Amino acid sequence: MVVSVKRATITLSDDLEEAVERYVEAHDARPALTAVIQAALRQYLTDRGYLRSSGPLRITPARKGSGRRDVSKAHDRYLAGR
């Protein structure tokens, strides 16, 4: 898989800069500015139909008794095929 990364320099107006700073400072584990801008751009483009939303994760539980009892503890072993 080839991933193309574009770099861009942006200028934030004073009100956007202050809002971003408040957002970042409101978190105990402060997100990187790049992550905040990418998330905002992703949401903006998704809302306008230019980017497909990944949608919510939907997991259908298996019927009771359908498998092994230790999968939650030994998932790495099962994923490795051992």
PDB file with one MODEL, atoms N, CA, C and O in Angstrom:
MODEL        1
ATOM      1  N   MET A   1       0.850  -1.171   0.000  1.00  0.00           N
ATOM      2  CA  MET A   1       0.000   0.000   0.000  1.00  0.00           C
ATOM      3  C   MET A   1       0.897   1.237   0.000  1.00  0.00           C
ATOM      4  O   MET A   1       1.814   1.342   0.815  1.00  0.00           O
ATOM      5  N   VAL A   2       0.637   2.155  -0.901  1.00  0.00           N
ATOM      6  CA  VAL A   2       1.393   3.392  -0.989  1.00  0.00           C
ATOM      7  C   VAL A   2       0.589   4.500  -0.321  1.00  0.00           C
ATOM      8  O   VAL A   2      -0.580   4.711  -0.645  1.00  0.00           O
ATOM      9  N   VAL A   3       1.217   5.199   0.605  1.00  0.00           N
ATOM     10  CA  VAL A   3       0.553   6.299   1.299  1.00  0.00           C
ATOM     11  C   VAL A   3       1.253   7.587   0.902  1.00  0.00           C
ATOM     12  O   VAL A   3       2.466   7.726   1.058  1.00  0.00           O
ATOM     13  N   SER A   4       0.479   8.515   0.393  1.00  0.00           N
ATOM     14  CA  SER A   4       1.034   9.807   0.015  1.00  0.00           C
ATOM     15  C   SER A   4       0.742  10.810   1.126  1.00  0.00           C
ATOM     16  O   SER A   4      -0.387  10.906   1.608  1.00  0.00           O
ATOM     17  N   VAL A   5       1.750  11.543   1.520  1.00  0.00           N
ATOM     18  CA  VAL A   5       1.598  12.536   2.578  1.00  0.00           C
ATOM     19  C   VAL A   5       1.904  13.904   1.989  1.00  0.00           C
ATOM     20  O   VAL A   5       2.950  14.107   1.373  1.00  0.00           O
ATOM     21  N   LYS A   6       1.003  14.817   2.180  1.00  0.00           N
ATOM     22  CA  LYS A   6       1.194  16.195   1.723  1.00  0.00           C
ATOM     23  C   LYS A   6       1.423  17.066   2.939  1.00  0.00           C
ATOM     24  O   LYS A   6       0.753  16.914   3.960  1.00  0.00           O
ATOM     25  N   ARG A   7       2.362  17.970   2.826  1.00  0.00           N
ATOM     26  CA  ARG A   7       2.612  18.934   3.888  1.00  0.00           C
ATOM     27  C   ARG A   7       2.045  20.267   3.453  1.00  0.00           C
ATOM     28  O   ARG A   7       2.066  20.613   2.272  1.00  0.00           O
ATOM     29  N   ALA A   8       1.541  21.006   4.416  1.00  0.00           N
ATOM     30  CA  ALA A   8       0.968  22.314   4.112  1.00  0.00           C
ATOM     31  C   ALA A   8       1.266  23.267   5.259  1.00  0.00           C
ATOM     32  O   ALA A   8       1.322  22.869   6.422  1.00  0.00           O
ATOM     33  N   THR A   9       1.450  24.500   4.916  1.00  0.00           N
ATOM     34  CA  THR A   9       1.593  25.551   5.918  1.00  0.00           C
ATOM     35  C   THR A   9       0.287  26.321   5.926  1.00  0.00           C
ATOM     36  O   THR A   9      -0.185  26.768   4.881  1.00  0.00           O
ATOM     37  N   ILE A  10      -0.294  26.475   7.104  1.00  0.00           N
ATOM     38  CA  ILE A  10      -1.555  27.207   7.193  1.00  0.00           C
ATOM     39  C   ILE A  10      -1.396  28.388   8.145  1.00  0.00           C
ATOM     40  O   ILE A  10      -0.541  28.393   9.030  1.00  0.00           O
ATOM     41  N   THR A  11      -2.227  29.359   7.938  1.00  0.00           N
ATOM     42  CA  THR A  11      -2.272  30.517   8.820  1.00  0.00           C
ATOM     43  C   THR A  11      -3.614  30.496   9.528  1.00  0.00           C
ATOM     44  O   THR A  11      -4.661  30.443   8.881  1.00  0.00           O
ATOM     45  N   LEU A  12      -3.588  30.537  10.844  1.00  0.00           N
ATOM     46  CA  LEU A  12      -4.824  30.540  11.627  1.00  0.00           C
ATOM     47  C   LEU A  12      -5.141  31.965  12.054  1.00  0.00           C
ATOM     48  O   LEU A  12      -4.261  32.712  12.481  1.00  0.00           O
ATOM     49  N   SER A  13      -6.386  32.322  11.934  1.00  0.00           N
ATOM     50  CA  SER A  13      -6.814  33.620  12.457  1.00  0.00           C
ATOM     51  C   SER A  13      -6.710  33.573  13.983  1.00  0.00           C
ATOM     52  O   SER A  13      -6.632  32.493  14.569  1.00  0.00           O
ATOM     53  N   ASP A  14      -6.709  34.715  14.608  1.00  0.00           N
ATOM     54  CA  ASP A  14      -6.554  34.777  16.064  1.00  0.00           C
ATOM     55  C   ASP A  14      -7.619  33.965  16.791  1.00  0.00           C
ATOM     56  O   ASP A  14      -7.318  33.274  17.764  1.00  0.00           O
ATOM     57  N   ASP A  15      -8.880  34.047  16.317  1.00  0.00           N
ATOM     58  CA  ASP A  15      -9.946  33.323  17.009  1.00  0.00           C
ATOM     59  C   ASP A  15      -9.781  31.808  16.873  1.00  0.00           C
ATOM     60  O   ASP A  15     -10.057  31.070  17.819  1.00  0.00           O
ATOM     61  N   LEU A  16      -9.331  31.337  15.697  1.00  0.00           N
ATOM     62  CA  LEU A  16      -9.084  29.901  15.538  1.00  0.00           C
ATOM     63  C   LEU A  16      -7.897  29.448  16.379  1.00  0.00           C
ATOM     64  O   LEU A  16      -7.936  28.381  16.992  1.00  0.00           O
ATOM     65  N   GLU A  17      -6.860  30.247  16.406  1.00  0.00           N
ATOM     66  CA  GLU A  17      -5.686  29.905  17.209  1.00  0.00           C
ATOM     67  C   GLU A  17      -6.060  29.765  18.675  1.00  0.00           C
ATOM     68  O   GLU A  17      -5.649  28.809  19.333  1.00  0.00           O
ATOM     69  N   GLU A  18      -6.834  30.706  19.188  1.00  0.00           N
ATOM     70  CA  GLU A  18      -7.249  30.663  20.591  1.00  0.00           C
ATOM     71  C   GLU A  18      -8.133  29.458  20.866  1.00  0.00           C
ATOM     72  O   GLU A  18      -7.993  28.802  21.899  1.00  0.00           O
ATOM     73  N   ALA A  19      -9.045  29.166  19.940  1.00  0.00           N
ATOM     74  CA  ALA A  19      -9.937  28.018  20.122  1.00  0.00           C
ATOM     75  C   ALA A  19      -9.147  26.712  20.130  1.00  0.00           C
ATOM     76  O   ALA A  19      -9.405  25.836  20.957  1.00  0.00           O
ATOM     77  N   VAL A  20      -8.188  26.576  19.218  1.00  0.00           N
ATOM     78  CA  VAL A  20      -7.365  25.369  19.164  1.00  0.00           C
ATOM     79  C   VAL A  20      -6.545  25.245  20.442  1.00  0.00           C
ATOM     80  O   VAL A  20      -6.448  24.153  21.003  1.00  0.00           O
ATOM     81  N   GLU A  21      -5.960  26.325  20.906  1.00  0.00           N
ATOM     82  CA  GLU A  21      -5.176  26.285  22.142  1.00  0.00           C
ATOM     83  C   GLU A  21      -6.038  25.861  23.322  1.00  0.00           C
ATOM     84  O   GLU A  21      -5.609  25.047  24.139  1.00  0.00           O
ATOM     85  N   ARG A  22      -7.258  26.407  23.422  1.00  0.00           N
ATOM     86  CA  ARG A  22      -8.164  26.019  24.509  1.00  0.00           C
ATOM     87  C   ARG A  22      -8.517  24.540  24.414  1.00  0.00           C
ATOM     88  O   ARG A  22      -8.570  23.838  25.424  1.00  0.00           O
ATOM     89  N   TYR A  23      -8.759  24.074  23.188  1.00  0.00           N
ATOM     90  CA  TYR A  23      -9.095  22.667  22.983  1.00  0.00           C
ATOM     91  C   TYR A  23      -7.950  21.770  23.445  1.00  0.00           C
ATOM     92  O   TYR A  23      -8.169  20.821  24.198  1.00  0.00           O
ATOM     93  N   VAL A  24      -6.752  22.063  23.004  1.00  0.00           N
ATOM     94  CA  VAL A  24      -5.581  21.252  23.346  1.00  0.00           C
ATOM     95  C   VAL A  24      -5.343  21.270  24.853  1.00  0.00           C
ATOM     96  O   VAL A  24      -5.087  20.225  25.452  1.00  0.00           O
ATOM     97  N   GLU A  25      -5.425  22.440  25.466  1.00  0.00           N
ATOM     98  CA  GLU A  25      -5.163  22.570  26.900  1.00  0.00           C
ATOM     99  C   GLU A  25      -6.238  21.917  27.760  1.00  0.00           C
ATOM    100  O   GLU A  25      -5.999  21.638  28.935  1.00  0.00           O
ATOM    101  N   ALA A  26      -7.414  21.670  27.197  1.00  0.00           N
ATOM    102  CA  ALA A  26      -8.504  21.054  27.955  1.00  0.00           C
ATOM    103  C   ALA A  26      -8.307  19.558  28.162  1.00  0.00           C
ATOM    104  O   ALA A  26      -9.057  18.935  28.914  1.00  0.00           O
ATOM    105  N   HIS A  27      -7.314  18.975  27.509  1.00  0.00           N
ATOM    106  CA  HIS A  27      -7.079  17.534  27.602  1.00  0.00           C
ATOM    107  C   HIS A  27      -5.869  17.237  28.479  1.00  0.00           C
ATOM    108  O   HIS A  27      -4.846  17.919  28.405  1.00  0.00           O
ATOM    109  N   ASP A  28      -6.006  16.211  29.306  1.00  0.00           N
ATOM    110  CA  ASP A  28      -4.869  15.780  30.125  1.00  0.00           C
ATOM    111  C   ASP A  28      -3.738  15.275  29.233  1.00  0.00           C
ATOM    112  O   ASP A  28      -2.575  15.627  29.428  1.00  0.00           O
ATOM    113  N   ALA A  29      -4.094  14.449  28.255  1.00  0.00           N
ATOM    114  CA  ALA A  29      -3.125  13.979  27.263  1.00  0.00           C
ATOM    115  C   ALA A  29      -3.327  14.867  26.037  1.00  0.00           C
ATOM    116  O   ALA A  29      -4.182  14.589  25.197  1.00  0.00           O
ATOM    117  N   ARG A  30      -2.557  15.906  25.941  1.00  0.00           N
ATOM    118  CA  ARG A  30      -2.769  16.926  24.911  1.00  0.00           C
ATOM    119  C   ARG A  30      -2.458  16.405  23.511  1.00  0.00           C
ATOM    120  O   ARG A  30      -1.357  15.922  23.250  1.00  0.00           O
ATOM    121  N   PRO A  31      -3.434  16.507  22.616  1.00  0.00           N
ATOM    122  CA  PRO A  31      -3.207  16.047  21.242  1.00  0.00           C
ATOM    123  C   PRO A  31      -2.272  16.989  20.500  1.00  0.00           C
ATOM    124  O   PRO A  31      -2.199  18.178  20.810  1.00  0.00           O
ATOM    125  N   ALA A  32      -1.560  16.449  19.521  1.00  0.00           N
ATOM    126  CA  ALA A  32      -0.669  17.262  18.691  1.00  0.00           C
ATOM    127  C   ALA A  32      -1.509  18.164  17.794  1.00  0.00           C
ATOM    128  O   ALA A  32      -2.617  17.800  17.399  1.00  0.00           O
ATOM    129  N   LEU A  33      -0.982  19.329  17.478  1.00  0.00           N
ATOM    130  CA  LEU A  33      -1.681  20.265  16.598  1.00  0.00           C
ATOM    131  C   LEU A  33      -2.032  19.598  15.282  1.00  0.00           C
ATOM    132  O   LEU A  33      -3.127  19.804  14.758  1.00  0.00           O
ATOM    133  N   THR A  34      -1.122  18.802  14.738  1.00  0.00           N
ATOM    134  CA  THR A  34      -1.384  18.102  13.478  1.00  0.00           C
ATOM    135  C   THR A  34      -2.620  17.216  13.600  1.00  0.00           C
ATOM    136  O   THR A  34      -3.459  17.206  12.700  1.00  0.00           O
ATOM    137  N   ALA A  35      -2.744  16.476  14.693  1.00  0.00           N
ATOM    138  CA  ALA A  35      -3.890  15.585  14.897  1.00  0.00           C
ATOM    139  C   ALA A  35      -5.189  16.375  14.979  1.00  0.00           C
ATOM    140  O   ALA A  35      -6.210  15.952  14.436  1.00  0.00           O
ATOM    141  N   VAL A  36      -5.156  17.520  15.653  1.00  0.00           N
ATOM    142  CA  VAL A  36      -6.356  18.354  15.794  1.00  0.00           C
ATOM    143  C   VAL A  36      -6.785  18.883  14.430  1.00  0.00           C
ATOM    144  O   VAL A  36      -7.965  18.821  14.084  1.00  0.00           O
ATOM    145  N   ILE A  37      -5.840  19.402  13.655  1.00  0.00           N
ATOM    146  CA  ILE A  37      -6.160  19.964  12.342  1.00  0.00           C
ATOM    147  C   ILE A  37      -6.646  18.872  11.395  1.00  0.00           C
ATOM    148  O   ILE A  37      -7.605  19.085  10.654  1.00  0.00           O
ATOM    149  N   GLN A  38      -5.999  17.703  11.407  1.00  0.00           N
ATOM    150  CA  GLN A  38      -6.440  16.609  10.544  1.00  0.00           C
ATOM    151  C   GLN A  38      -7.847  16.137  10.906  1.00  0.00           C
ATOM    152  O   GLN A  38      -8.655  15.863  10.018  1.00  0.00           O
ATOM    153  N   ALA A  39      -8.144  16.042  12.193  1.00  0.00           N
ATOM    154  CA  ALA A  39      -9.480  15.619  12.622  1.00  0.00           C
ATOM    155  C   ALA A  39     -10.534  16.629  12.197  1.00  0.00           C
ATOM    156  O   ALA A  39     -11.617  16.255  11.748  1.00  0.00           O
ATOM    157  N   ALA A  40     -10.211  17.916  12.342  1.00  0.00           N
ATOM    158  CA  ALA A  40     -11.163  18.964  11.946  1.00  0.00           C
ATOM    159  C   ALA A  40     -11.392  18.940  10.439  1.00  0.00           C
ATOM    160  O   ALA A  40     -12.529  19.067   9.987  1.00  0.00           O
ATOM    161  N   LEU A  41     -10.341  18.780   9.666  1.00  0.00           N
ATOM    162  CA  LEU A  41     -10.461  18.739   8.210  1.00  0.00           C
ATOM    163  C   LEU A  41     -11.216  17.492   7.764  1.00  0.00           C
ATOM    164  O   LEU A  41     -12.045  17.550   6.856  1.00  0.00           O
ATOM    165  N   ARG A  42     -10.924  16.367   8.407  1.00  0.00           N
ATOM    166  CA  ARG A  42     -11.629  15.118   8.087  1.00  0.00           C
ATOM    167  C   ARG A  42     -13.134  15.274   8.341  1.00  0.00           C
ATOM    168  O   ARG A  42     -13.948  14.860   7.516  1.00  0.00           O
ATOM    169  N   GLN A  43     -13.501  15.869   9.477  1.00  0.00           N
ATOM    170  CA  GLN A  43     -14.910  16.068   9.806  1.00  0.00           C
ATOM    171  C   GLN A  43     -15.563  17.032   8.815  1.00  0.00           C
ATOM    172  O   GLN A  43     -16.683  16.790   8.364  1.00  0.00           O
ATOM    173  N   TYR A  44     -14.878  18.112   8.478  1.00  0.00           N
ATOM    174  CA  TYR A  44     -15.389  19.114   7.538  1.00  0.00           C
ATOM    175  C   TYR A  44     -15.676  18.486   6.172  1.00  0.00           C
ATOM    176  O   TYR A  44     -16.744  18.703   5.599  1.00  0.00           O
ATOM    177  N   LEU A  45     -14.731  17.713   5.656  1.00  0.00           N
ATOM    178  CA  LEU A  45     -14.903  17.100   4.344  1.00  0.00           C
ATOM    179  C   LEU A  45     -15.943  15.984   4.360  1.00  0.00           C
ATOM    180  O   LEU A  45     -16.657  15.791   3.376  1.00  0.00           O
ATOM    181  N   THR A  46     -16.035  15.250   5.462  1.00  0.00           N
ATOM    182  CA  THR A  46     -17.054  14.209   5.598  1.00  0.00           C
ATOM    183  C   THR A  46     -18.445  14.827   5.624  1.00  0.00           C
ATOM    184  O   THR A  46     -19.362  14.335   4.966  1.00  0.00           O
ATOM    185  N   ASP A  47     -18.600  15.907   6.386  1.00  0.00           N
ATOM    186  CA  ASP A  47     -19.901  16.577   6.485  1.00  0.00           C
ATOM    187  C   ASP A  47     -20.383  17.098   5.136  1.00  0.00           C
ATOM    188  O   ASP A  47     -21.589  17.197   4.911  1.00  0.00           O
ATOM    189  N   ARG A  48     -19.468  17.431   4.241  1.00  0.00           N
ATOM    190  CA  ARG A  48     -19.826  17.998   2.944  1.00  0.00           C
ATOM    191  C   ARG A  48     -19.840  16.961   1.827  1.00  0.00           C
ATOM    192  O   ARG A  48     -20.054  17.307   0.665  1.00  0.00           O
ATOM    193  N   GLY A  49     -19.615  15.700   2.165  1.00  0.00           N
ATOM    194  CA  GLY A  49     -19.716  14.622   1.195  1.00  0.00           C
ATOM    195  C   GLY A  49     -18.482  14.385   0.345  1.00  0.00           C
ATOM    196  O   GLY A  49     -18.561  13.675  -0.658  1.00  0.00           O
ATOM    197  N   TYR A  50     -17.349  14.956   0.714  1.00  0.00           N
ATOM    198  CA  TYR A  50     -16.126  14.768  -0.061  1.00  0.00           C
ATOM    199  C   TYR A  50     -15.247  13.653   0.474  1.00  0.00           C
ATOM    200  O   TYR A  50     -14.277  13.257  -0.172  1.00  0.00           O
ATOM    201  N   LEU A  51     -15.579  13.149   1.641  1.00  0.00           N
ATOM    202  CA  LEU A  51     -14.813  12.074   2.253  1.00  0.00           C
ATOM    203  C   LEU A  51     -15.814  11.104   2.857  1.00  0.00           C
ATOM    204  O   LEU A  51     -16.729  11.506   3.576  1.00  0.00           O
ATOM    205  N   ARG A  52     -15.633   9.835   2.563  1.00  0.00           N
ATOM    206  CA  ARG A  52     -16.565   8.838   3.071  1.00  0.00           C
ATOM    207  C   ARG A  52     -16.273   8.558   4.541  1.00  0.00           C
ATOM    208  O   ARG A  52     -15.127   8.326   4.926  1.00  0.00           O
ATOM    209  N   SER A  53     -17.298   8.582   5.331  1.00  0.00           N
ATOM    210  CA  SER A  53     -17.172   8.283   6.750  1.00  0.00           C
ATOM    211  C   SER A  53     -16.934   6.799   6.927  1.00  0.00           C
ATOM    212  O   SER A  53     -17.514   5.982   6.212  1.00  0.00           O
ATOM    213  N   SER A  54     -16.085   6.446   7.874  1.00  0.00           N
ATOM    214  CA  SER A  54     -15.847   5.032   8.147  1.00  0.00           C
ATOM    215  C   SER A  54     -17.060   4.417   8.833  1.00  0.00           C
ATOM    216  O   SER A  54     -17.218   3.196   8.841  1.00  0.00           O
ATOM    217  N   GLY A  55     -17.905   5.246   9.403  1.00  0.00           N
ATOM    218  CA  GLY A  55     -19.112   4.762  10.061  1.00  0.00           C
ATOM    219  C   GLY A  55     -18.811   4.121  11.399  1.00  0.00           C
ATOM    220  O   GLY A  55     -17.653   3.883  11.740  1.00  0.00           O
ATOM    221  N   PRO A  56     -19.850   3.847  12.144  1.00  0.00           N
ATOM    222  CA  PRO A  56     -19.656   3.235  13.463  1.00  0.00           C
ATOM    223  C   PRO A  56     -19.239   1.777  13.319  1.00  0.00           C
ATOM    224  O   PRO A  56     -19.601   1.107  12.353  1.00  0.00           O
ATOM    225  N   LEU A  57     -18.483   1.304  14.279  1.00  0.00           N
ATOM    226  CA  LEU A  57     -18.078  -0.097  14.311  1.00  0.00           C
ATOM    227  C   LEU A  57     -19.274  -0.922  14.755  1.00  0.00           C
ATOM    228  O   LEU A  57     -19.869  -0.668  15.802  1.00  0.00           O
ATOM    229  N   ARG A  58     -19.611  -1.900  13.950  1.00  0.00           N
ATOM    230  CA  ARG A  58     -20.735  -2.782  14.294  1.00  0.00           C
ATOM    231  C   ARG A  58     -20.206  -4.202  14.426  1.00  0.00           C
ATOM    232  O   ARG A  58     -19.682  -4.779  13.473  1.00  0.00           O
ATOM    233  N   ILE A  59     -20.353  -4.742  15.606  1.00  0.00           N
ATOM    234  CA  ILE A  59     -19.906  -6.105  15.871  1.00  0.00           C
ATOM    235  C   ILE A  59     -21.128  -6.944  16.203  1.00  0.00           C
ATOM    236  O   ILE A  59     -21.913  -6.603  17.087  1.00  0.00           O
ATOM    237  N   THR A  60     -21.274  -8.038  15.487  1.00  0.00           N
ATOM    238  CA  THR A  60     -22.380  -8.950  15.749  1.00  0.00           C
ATOM    239  C   THR A  60     -21.861 -10.065  16.644  1.00  0.00           C
ATOM    240  O   THR A  60     -20.982 -10.829  16.244  1.00  0.00           O
ATOM    241  N   PRO A  61     -22.399 -10.159  17.848  1.00  0.00           N
ATOM    242  CA  PRO A  61     -21.910 -11.203  18.754  1.00  0.00           C
ATOM    243  C   PRO A  61     -22.253 -12.601  18.229  1.00  0.00           C
ATOM    244  O   PRO A  61     -23.299 -12.814  17.614  1.00  0.00           O
ATOM    245  N   ALA A  62     -21.367 -13.520  18.482  1.00  0.00           N
ATOM    246  CA  ALA A  62     -21.625 -14.906  18.103  1.00  0.00           C
ATOM    247  C   ALA A  62     -22.643 -15.503  19.057  1.00  0.00           C
ATOM    248  O   ALA A  62     -22.816 -15.039  20.184  1.00  0.00           O
ATOM    249  N   ARG A  63     -23.303 -16.527  18.586  1.00  0.00           N
ATOM    250  CA  ARG A  63     -24.275 -17.185  19.466  1.00  0.00           C
ATOM    251  C   ARG A  63     -23.538 -17.836  20.627  1.00  0.00           C
ATOM    252  O   ARG A  63     -22.366 -18.192  20.505  1.00  0.00           O
ATOM    253  N   LYS A  64     -24.208 -17.985  21.723  1.00  0.00           N
ATOM    254  CA  LYS A  64     -23.599 -18.551  22.925  1.00  0.00           C
ATOM    255  C   LYS A  64     -23.129 -19.973  22.651  1.00  0.00           C
ATOM    256  O   LYS A  64     -23.840 -20.781  22.053  1.00  0.00           O
ATOM    257  N   GLY A  65     -21.915 -20.254  23.103  1.00  0.00           N
ATOM    258  CA  GLY A  65     -21.369 -21.589  22.929  1.00  0.00           C
ATOM    259  C   GLY A  65     -20.795 -21.836  21.544  1.00  0.00           C
ATOM    260  O   GLY A  65     -20.590 -22.985  21.154  1.00  0.00           O
ATOM    261  N   SER A  66     -20.530 -20.761  20.792  1.00  0.00           N
ATOM    262  CA  SER A  66     -20.086 -20.938  19.416  1.00  0.00           C
ATOM    263  C   SER A  66     -18.584 -21.144  19.265  1.00  0.00           C
ATOM    264  O   SER A  66     -18.123 -21.504  18.182  1.00  0.00           O
ATOM    265  N   GLY A  67     -17.812 -20.927  20.322  1.00  0.00           N
ATOM    266  CA  GLY A  67     -16.362 -21.011  20.149  1.00  0.00           C
ATOM    267  C   GLY A  67     -15.624 -21.413  21.408  1.00  0.00           C
ATOM    268  O   GLY A  67     -16.195 -21.982  22.338  1.00  0.00           O
ATOM    269  N   ARG A  68     -14.373 -21.108  21.411  1.00  0.00           N
ATOM    270  CA  ARG A  68     -13.522 -21.441  22.539  1.00  0.00           C
ATOM    271  C   ARG A  68     -13.668 -20.406  23.646  1.00  0.00           C
ATOM    272  O   ARG A  68     -14.037 -19.260  23.391  1.00  0.00           O
ATOM    273  N   ARG A  69     -13.378 -20.814  24.864  1.00  0.00           N
ATOM    274  CA  ARG A  69     -13.580 -19.938  26.019  1.00  0.00           C
ATOM    275  C   ARG A  69     -12.401 -19.012  26.305  1.00  0.00           C
ATOM    276  O   ARG A  69     -12.559 -18.054  27.061  1.00  0.00           O
ATOM    277  N   ASP A  70     -11.240 -19.260  25.735  1.00  0.00           N
ATOM    278  CA  ASP A  70     -10.061 -18.485  26.093  1.00  0.00           C
ATOM    279  C   ASP A  70      -9.658 -17.437  25.053  1.00  0.00           C
ATOM    280  O   ASP A  70      -8.566 -16.878  25.152  1.00  0.00           O
ATOM    281  N   VAL A  71     -10.491 -17.158  24.077  1.00  0.00           N
ATOM    282  CA  VAL A  71     -10.116 -16.250  22.989  1.00  0.00           C
ATOM    283  C   VAL A  71      -9.813 -14.846  23.508  1.00  0.00           C
ATOM    284  O   VAL A  71      -8.890 -14.201  23.010  1.00  0.00           O
ATOM    285  N   SER A  72     -10.558 -14.362  24.483  1.00  0.00           N
ATOM    286  CA  SER A  72     -10.294 -13.015  24.992  1.00  0.00           C
ATOM    287  C   SER A  72      -8.926 -12.924  25.664  1.00  0.00           C
ATOM    288  O   SER A  72      -8.314 -11.856  25.671  1.00  0.00           O
ATOM    289  N   LYS A  73      -8.447 -14.014  26.219  1.00  0.00           N
ATOM    290  CA  LYS A  73      -7.137 -14.014  26.866  1.00  0.00           C
ATOM    291  C   LYS A  73      -6.015 -14.389  25.900  1.00  0.00           C
ATOM    292  O   LYS A  73      -4.896 -13.892  26.032  1.00  0.00           O
ATOM    293  N   ALA A  74      -6.299 -15.250  24.941  1.00  0.00           N
ATOM    294  CA  ALA A  74      -5.260 -15.770  24.053  1.00  0.00           C
ATOM    295  C   ALA A  74      -5.440 -15.277  22.617  1.00  0.00           C
ATOM    296  O   ALA A  74      -5.063 -15.974  21.675  1.00  0.00           O
ATOM    297  N   HIS A  75      -6.004 -14.098  22.443  1.00  0.00           N
ATOM    298  CA  HIS A  75      -6.316 -13.602  21.092  1.00  0.00           C
ATOM    299  C   HIS A  75      -5.093 -13.507  20.198  1.00  0.00           C
ATOM    300  O   HIS A  75      -5.190 -13.771  18.999  1.00  0.00           O
ATOM    301  N   ASP A  76      -3.931 -13.132  20.754  1.00  0.00           N
ATOM    302  CA  ASP A  76      -2.715 -13.023  19.941  1.00  0.00           C
ATOM    303  C   ASP A  76      -2.349 -14.388  19.338  1.00  0.00           C
ATOM    304  O   ASP A  76      -1.964 -14.480  18.173  1.00  0.00           O
ATOM    305  N   ARG A  77      -2.475 -15.425  20.138  1.00  0.00           N
ATOM    306  CA  ARG A  77      -2.162 -16.768  19.651  1.00  0.00           C
ATOM    307  C   ARG A  77      -3.125 -17.167  18.529  1.00  0.00           C
ATOM    308  O   ARG A  77      -2.701 -17.739  17.525  1.00  0.00           O
ATOM    309  N   TYR A  78      -4.403 -16.872  18.692  1.00  0.00           N
ATOM    310  CA  TYR A  78      -5.388 -17.207  17.657  1.00  0.00           C
ATOM    311  C   TYR A  78      -5.163 -16.401  16.380  1.00  0.00           C
ATOM    312  O   TYR A  78      -5.287 -16.934  15.278  1.00  0.00           O
ATOM    313  N   LEU A  79      -4.835 -15.129  16.527  1.00  0.00           N
ATOM    314  CA  LEU A  79      -4.580 -14.298  15.348  1.00  0.00           C
ATOM    315  C   LEU A  79      -3.320 -14.733  14.608  1.00  0.00           C
ATOM    316  O   LEU A  79      -3.230 -14.594  13.388  1.00  0.00           O
ATOM    317  N   ALA A  80      -2.349 -15.259  15.347  1.00  0.00           N
ATOM    318  CA  ALA A  80      -1.118 -15.738  14.725  1.00  0.00           C
ATOM    319  C   ALA A  80      -1.315 -17.108  14.087  1.00  0.00           C
ATOM    320  O   ALA A  80      -0.437 -17.594  13.374  1.00  0.00           O
ATOM    321  N   GLY A  81      -2.452 -17.725  14.337  1.00  0.00           N
ATOM    322  CA  GLY A  81      -2.758 -19.022  13.723  1.00  0.00           C
ATOM    323  C   GLY A  81      -2.087 -20.190  14.387  1.00  0.00           C
ATOM    324  O   GLY A  81      -1.891 -21.229  13.756  1.00  0.00           O
ATOM    325  N   ARG A  82      -1.729 -20.049  15.645  1.00  0.00           N
ATOM    326  CA  ARG A  82      -1.078 -21.142  16.378  1.00  0.00           C
ATOM    327  C   ARG A  82      -2.043 -21.833  17.280  1.00  0.00           C
ATOM    328  O   ARG A  82      -1.671 -22.779  17.975  1.00  0.00           O
TER     329      ARG A  82
ENDMDL
END
